Amino acid sequence: MSNLIETLEGKGIKLPANLVGVLSGCKGATLYSTTDELAAAATGGLQNETFEVKYDIPGKGMYTEVVVDRVTNGISANYTEAYMRRRDPNTMVIADNKPTDKVRFKDKFGYEFSELRKETEEWLKDQELAVFFYFAGSHNLGAGGIAVCPANAAFFALGLAMLQQIVPVDKVDASFSLDSVIYVAPPFRHTHFDGKQVVVHNRTNELHEVFSFNLYPGPSAKKGLYSVLLDKGEKENWITAHCSTVLAISPYDNVTTFMHEGASGGGKSEMHQHILREPDGQILIGQNVVTSERRLISIPMFCEFRPVTDDMALCHPSLDKGNGKLTLVDAENAWFIRVDSIKEYGDDPFLEKLTIRPKKPLLFLNLETRPGCTALVWDHIEDEPGKHCPNPRVVVPRELVPNTVDKPVSIDVRSFGVRTPPCTAESPSYGIIGMFHILPPALAWLWRLVAPRGYANPSIAGAGSGTAMESEGVGSYWPFATGEMVHHANMLLDQIVASPNVEFTLTPNQHIGAWKVGFKPQLFMREYLTRRGNVSLRADQYQPARCSLLGYELNYLTIEGSKIPSRFLKVYKQPEIGFDGYDGGAEIIREFFAKELQKYLRPELSPLGRKIIEAFLAGASVEEYNELLPMANNFPDLQK
């Protein structure tokens, strides 16, 4: 490894002193340049079909963290603890003294991080290591870095190298910007953190260091580098959005580009899904949870769509096209796709075909597999007998996804997804959101500040199935940001103001009132708005919602001659709910907004942002929100 250090220095790349100490003092290190090399190493070599990632834990002995199988379509990794199969929302702590609204390491654990850092480096020196360079971002926008991982956790390194592009060492030269380092030390969650997932961020003037003390890639390999991008954007005043993006083409050749935002479980990956037909060719809108009635619709042709981003998008100012719209590009090299909605063969033919015989090895998490078998995305591992893991995942390189758009795109519609519980008059909840609502930009900003985490969130450890509202935080990316939330709130508002030709919508998933609908609302919205193209909605098609925080509700919605029943547009029309159930749900939403928005009323909040929040506190109508920040040109009757 000393030869590597000398080679890099000869290329004009100077590694941090702490990293040099680890690499020069370790038992041995292998430098990887391709994901195929890491896939081979994931089971300790191609000769092994199965491999246990285990460590000697004082007081526990040898502890197996993960069982890794080599399968015909890649690598399958299964955690021995159900807790480790989902992201813990409280993983992040900050080691440095730079401005932050997050918990600092010393405040949470009672001692300086420098002590743990020294222990971590000493532990790494006692290991065989896997090392590789990566670039988080695309189109030369983002952050370069180097990962240092115990060699027996090569499956974890594989996930990181897939999600954020691995850079071969022969491609690393003086132009490579070393902006970040990831250190991985799994045993420390047992020895120091009571078994919990912890990721420590240490920001210096030159470097963003990420210390991952667990092996679930969600908060570290994926979101840890999301933190690096957010930190870079916070310094330079741009955002890496938490969203999926899809370019949709109607049967009449209208093209509409959607940006779908929301907390984990909010339907980002699902925005890429095809709508499935029933055996008779119809499409199920939903099933009533009280009466078991099923409601179907006929749509002869669907829109074609082309994926752009799955979860993270660079919204860099250099991409702006001067068209009054937000322009973005994918921030990832692979997609971390949750497959909990695929219960059996045929539920998602597109993804099934993509994952069964891929052209390159994939990484599967939380699926029931055996060495040498084919990992099937509907075979979810059980957390306990009879209870399947709600967070099965597959990492798919975007180059394998057909028809992806690799260039920057301008956004026509920004939708925001909310995972909603069932709602009835007897049990009111926030599940009163109709098929989709039209939001004035000011309201769209407020929804992005409160960012409801939603009902029965499958991605979050500890998320129950109750109907209480919890916030993911500003931009729905706040769990991954290291800085100050009001600064991010201001950047989001500036972004909205700078893109006046973008429409904003709000859409639920899982339930519309008493109807279980899955992710159909956002897919029907995608179908309808793509067909409409740039044509304005008729003035009689929408009206202020009974709950002003829901913006404008639709009076009617017709897709290819088939009408969506009004009970799915105006939830109070459902007999199980009525006005009483709806108003009870509206009050839950208002109380949630009141609690969450108070924290943004700080002196550094922008004047316009303060006006919008104060308007909410004063009980503003939908029209008053629109006056503060007028809607796009497709709503001429609402222009002020």
N, C-alpha and C positions, 0 to 999 in steps of 0.2 A: 504493500500500500504506500510505502514511502516513495516508490517509483511514480505512483499516480500523483502524489502531492508535488513532486518535482516536475512532472510533465505538465500539470495544470499551471504551476507557477511560471513555467517556460512559455505557456500560452497567454500569460498575463492575467491569470485567475488566481486570486489569493484567497484561500480558505480561512475562515475564522480560527483563531488560535485554539478555542475549546474543541472545535471539530478536528483540527490537526492532532490534538492530543489524544482524542478518542481513536482516530484511525491509525495513528502510529503506535498506539499502545495496545490495540486489541489482539486477540488470539489469531485472528485472520479475517480477511475481508474479500468478498467477491464483488467486483464491479459489473453491473448488468447494463446491457444496452438495448435489449428488446424484451417485449412481453412474453415471447415464446421461451426465452431463457428463464424468466421468472416462473412461467407455467411449469416448466420442467423441474424447477427447484421447489415448487409448492409441496410436493410429496417427498422431498429429500432426494429427488432424482427420478428419472423416467423408469427406473427399474422397480420403483415402489408404486403400488396401486392405492395404498392407503397410508396415512401418516398422522401421528398424534402430535399436536403442538402442546408441549408440556414444560413446566418449570418446577424447580425445587423451591417450595414455599415454606419458610420456617414455620413450624407448628402444624403444617398440613402435609408435608412431604411432597412427592411428585404430584403435581396437579395438572390435569389435562384441560386446557382452555378450549381447544378446537380439534375436531376430527376432520381431516381433509381427505377426500376421495378423488382419485383421478377417474373421470367419467369420459364417455366417448365424445361428449360435446364440450369438454373443458375441465374445470376444477370445481368441486363442490365442497363447501366448508360449512360445518355445523358446530355451533357453540354448545358446550355441555350445560350451560346455564341459560334458562329461559330469559333471564334479565339481560343477558348480553346480546339478545337477538333484536333489540330495538334501541334507538337512541335515547339516552337519558337527557332530559332537557336542561339539567343543571350541571353539565360537565365542565363548562368554561370557568377558569379562574385566570386572573391577570397577575403576572409576576413583576411587571415594571411599574414605574411611578408616573407614566404618561397619563393624560386625561382619560377617564373611563367612567361609565356608569355601572360597570360590572364589578363583581366581587373580587377583591384582591386576595392573592394567595395568603399573605400574612394575616389578614383579617379573618379568613375562613379557617386556617389551620394553626395559627398561633406562632409561626416561626418564619424566618426568611427563606425564600425559595432557593437562595444560594446554597443552603445546606443540602436540600434535596437534589439540586443540580449536581453537586459534587458526588453524591451517592449514585445518581443516575449515570454519570460519566464513568465512574468506577465499575458499575455493573456492566455497562456496554464494553468496557475494555476487557472484561472477562468472558466475552462472547465471540463466536464466529458471526460476522456481520454481512448483511446484504446492503449494497450501496448503489444508488443510481441518481442521475440528474433528471429533472422534469421541468416542464413549462406549464404553468397554470394560466389558461387563457387561449387566445387565438389571434390570428392576423397581427402578430407582433404586439398585441396588447395583453398585458398581464404581468406575471411574476415568475421568474426562474427560481430554481432551488435544487437542493440535494436532500435525499432521504437516507436515513441510517436506521436499519431495522435488524433485529436478530435474525440470523439466517434461517432458523427453523420456522419463522413466521413469514416465509416467502409468499404465502397466499395473500397476506395483507399487503405486502409490497406489490404483488401483482395487481390488486385492486386499485391501489394508488397510481401505479404506472399506466393502467388503462384509463382511469378517470381523468388524469392530468398527464398529458403526453410525455412519455419517457423520451429522454434525449440521449442518443448514443454519445459516448465520450469523445469519439472522433469528430463529432459535430459541435463540441463545446470549444469555443475560442474566446478571444478577448471581448467579442460583442455580447457574450452571454452574461446577463445580469443576475448575479447570485443575490436574490432578494429574500430568500427564506430557507430554513432548514427544518426538517421534521426528524425528531428523535423518537424512537418507539421502545418502550420499556414495560412490557405487560405485567410482570410480577408485582410491580409497585401498587397496583390497585388492591392487592391483598395485604401487602406489608405496610402500606401507609394510608390507604383510603377506604378501609372497611369493605372491600370488594366492589366499590362503586367505580363507574366510568369517570375519569378525570382527564381533562386536557388543559395544559398550562400554556399560556401565550406570553412570550417575552418579547416586547417590541423595543428595539434599539433604533438609533438614527440610521443605521446601515442595514439592519436585518430584522426579519420577523421570525422568531424561533417558536416552533410548536413542539411541545413535549406530550406525546400521546402515551398515557399510562393504561391503555386498554387496547384490545384488538378488534373492536367493532368499527368498521370504516366510516360509519355515518358521521360521528362527531370529530373525526380526525383526518383520515385520508381524503374524505370528501369535504365535509364542512370546515375542517381545519384550514384547508387551502382556500375555501370560500372566505374565511376570516382574513386570510392574507390579502385577497383581492378587495374585500371591503375596506380593509385598513389602508390599502394603497389609494382606493377611490376617495376615502374620507380626506386624505391629505391633498388630493388633486381635484376634489369636488366633482366626482362622478360616481355612478352607482353600478354595482353588479346586481341585477334584479333577480328575485326569487320567482322564476316563472318558466312556463313552457311557451313555445311559440310555434304556430302552424300557419302555413300559407294554404288557403283553401280555394278551390276552383269549382265554380258552380257548373251544372249541365249547360248553362248558357254562356260560359266562358267569363263570367265575372270573377275577379280575383280579390280576395279579402284576406288580410293578414291579422291573426289574432294573437294577442299576448295574454296568457291566462296566469294570474297571480293567486297567491293564497298561502295559508299556513300548510304545514305537512298534512297530507290527507285531503287537501283542498281540490284535487283533481288535475294537477299539472300533467303528470304522465298520461292520465286518461284522456286528455285533450287530443292525443294522437290516435285514440282508439277508433276502430270502425264500429258503426252501429250494426248490431246483430239482428237478424230477422227471426221470427217464429217459423215453425215448420210450414205454415200456410203463406208465408211471405210478408205478413204484417209485422209491425214493430210494437213491442210492449212499451207503453208510456210508464205504467206503474201498476202496483197492486195495493189495494186498500188494506191497511193493517187491522182494521176493525171488522170489515165485512168480507174480506178476501176477494172482493170484486177486482177484475182485471180490466184495464182500459187499453185498447190498441189503436193504432193508426196505420194508414197505408201511405207510403211514399215510394213511388215507382223507381226513382233514381236518386242516388246519393251524390254529394259533392266529392270530388277528388281532393286529396290533401297531401301536402308535403311538409314533413317535420323540419323545424329549424332549430329549436332548443328544447331540452327536456326539463331542466330544473334551474339553470343559471344562465344569465345573459349579460354580456358586457354592454353597457349603455354609455359608451365613451363619446365625448363631444367631437372627436375627430371623425366619427361616423356620420354626423349630421348632414343631411342632404338639402337643408334649407326649404323643406316642403311643409313645415308646420307639424310634422309628425316625429315621434320618437323612433330612432333607428338603432338597431341592436344586432349583435352577432353572438353565436354560441360561445360560452365560456368553458365548455368541457370537451374532452376528447372521447368520452364514452358516457353512457347513460345508466344510472342506478335505478332500475325500474322495479317498482313494487308490483307483485303479481298476485296479491291476495284476492282480487276479484275473479281470478281464473280458478274455478272450482273443479272443472272437469274438462275432458277433451272436447274441443269445439267451442269453448267459451270465447276464445280469442285466436282464431285461425292464423291471423297475421303474425302474432308474437310466437305462437306455437311453431310455425314453420321456420321463423327466424332463429329460434333457439335450439331446435332439435338437431339440425345438421348445419351448424355455422361453418363459415369458411376459416374462422380462427377460433381458438379456445375462448370460451366465456367463463365468467366467474359466477357461480350460484351460491346463494346463502339461504340457509333455513329451509332447504328442501330435503325430503326423504330420499336418500340415495344409497347405493352400494358400490363398492369398487368395480369399475369396468362397465357399469350400467349406463344408460342414457338419462340424464337429469331431465325430469318433466316438470314444467312450471306449475302444474296443478297438484303435484304431490308435496303438499306443505307438511313440514315436520310438526309433530305434536309438542306443545309446551308441557302438557300433562295429558294423561289418558283421556281421549275424547275431545281435547281442546287443541285446535290447530294454531300454530304461530300466526299472528295477524300480519307479520311483516316479512314474508318471503321475498327475496330479491334476486335479480340477475343483472350483472354488469355487461352491457352490450356496447362494443365500439361503434361510434356513430357511422363509421365507414361501412358497416355491415347493414345499416338500416336503409332500405331502398328509398330513392327519391328525396333524400335529405337536401336541404338548401344550405350551401356552404358559404354564401356571401351575406353581407349585411342586408337586412330587410327593414322597411319602414312599416310601422304599426298603424292599422286602421281602427282596431277595436281592442281596448284593454278591459278584459273581464276579470272579476275577482270571485273566487270560489269559496263557499262556506259549507262546511260539513254539518248538516242539520239533523236534529233528532225528530222523531214523530211528535205531532202536536194534536191535542184534542181539547175540547172545552173543559173536560175534567182534569186534564194534565197539560196546561199551557206550557209552551216552550218557544224558543226562538226559531222553530221550524215553520215560520209563517212567510218565508220568502217564496215568491212565485217562480214560474219557469225561468224567467229572467226579468230584471228591472233595468231601467235606464237611469244612470246616475249623473247629476251635474258634477263637474270636475271637483268642486269643493267637497262634496259628499264622498266622491271617490277617494280623495285624499284622507278623509276621516276614517274610512274603512281600512285604509292601509296603515293608519296609525294604531288602530285597535286590533286588527288582524286576528279574528277569532280562530283558535286552534281547532275547535269543533268537536262534534259528537263522536265518541268511540274511535278516537284517532289511532290508526293501526301502526303508525311509525314511532310513537312516543312511548317509552317505558313509563308505566304508572298511569297512563291515560285510561280512565274508566269509561263506562257506557252511560254515565249520568248526563243530565241535560244542563248542568251549570256551564256557563260560558267562561272560557279562559283565553288569555291573549298570548299570541306568539310574539307580539311586539312590533315595533315600527318596521314597515316594509315586508312583514312576515319573515324577514331574515335576521331580526334582532338577536335570536339565540346565538348567531354566528359572528356578530359584530363585536369589536373590542373597544370601540370609542364611546361617544356620547350620543344618546338617542335624539336629542333635540336637533343636533347638527344633521343627522340623517333625515329627520322630519322636514327640515328646511330644504335639504337637497331634493327630496321627493316632491315637495311643493314646487320648487323651481323647475323641476323636470316636467311637471304637469302644465305649468304656466307656459313653458317654452314649446309645448306641442299642442296648440289650440285646435288642430284638425283631427284629433283623436277622440273617438267615442268611448264612453265608459259604461260598463254593464256590471250587474251583480247577479250571480247565479248560485243556487244551492246544489248540493248533491246528497244522496242517501234518501232524504224525505222532502216532500212538499206537503205540509200539513199531515194528514192521516194516510198519505200514500207513499209507499216505498218505491223510489224511482232510480236508485243507483246514481250513475253519472249521466243519465239521459238528458237532464235539463241543459247542461253545457253543450252536449252534442246536438240537440235540437236547435239551440241558439246558433251554433256554428253553421248548421244547415240553412237556417232562415236568413241570417244576416249576410251570408255569402250570396244567396240568391238575390237578396235585395240590392247588393252592391252599393253604389253611391246614391241610390235613389232615396229621397227623404221619406220618413214615415209620415203617414197621413195624420193630420191634427186630431182626428177622432180616434186614433189607434191607441193613445196613451193618455193617462191622467195622473195627477199627483196621488201617490199611494196613501192609504189610510194612515200608515206609519211613515212619517216624513223621512226617516232615516233610510227608507227603502227607495227613495227617489220617485220615479214614475213607474206605475204599473201598466200592463198592457190590457186593453179592453178586448182585443181579439188577436189571434195569431193563426195564420193559415200557411201550410207548407204543401206545395204541389196540389192545391185544391182540398186538402184535408185539414179540418179545423181542430186545433187543440182545445179541449173543453175548458170553459172559463174557470172551473174549479182549480185548474193547475196554474192559472194566471193571477187569480184573486182568491187567496186561500180562505178568506172569510165566507166564501160561497160554499164551502164544504159543510154539509150538515153536521158532521162530527165536530166542527169548530165554531162556526158562526162568529158574530162580532165579539162575543165575550171571550172566546178562546183566542181570537186574533189579538184583541186589545191586551189580554194578559201576556201574550208573547211579545207584543210591542213594548210593553213596560219592562220586560226582562232585557230587551235590547237597549232601551234607553238607559236603564240603570248600569248596564255594562259599559256603555259609551261614557257615561258620566264618571264612573270610577277610573277608566283607563285614560281619558283625555286630560284629567286634572294634572297628571304628571308632566305634561308638555308645556304647561303654563309657566315657563321660566323666562327670565329677562332676555335670553339669547334667541327665543322664538321669533321668527320673522313677523312683521306687522300684519301681513295678510293672513298668516297662519293664526295669529291671535284673534283676528276678526272672525275667522271661520269657527274656531272653537268657542268663542264667546257667543256667536250666533246660535250654536247648538245649545249652550247653557241657557240661552234666553228662549229656547223653544222655537227655533226658526222653522219656517215652512219650506217646502221644496223650492218654491219660487224665489225665496230669499237666498237660499244657497246658490241658485242659478244666477242671481244678480251679482253675487260676490265674484263669481268666476263663470262666465257664460259657456253654454254647451257648444259642441261642434256644429258645423254648417248643415248637417243632415237633419237638424231640428229647427227649421226657420221660425216656427211659431214660438220658440222658446228663446230666441235671440233677443238680447236687450241692447 
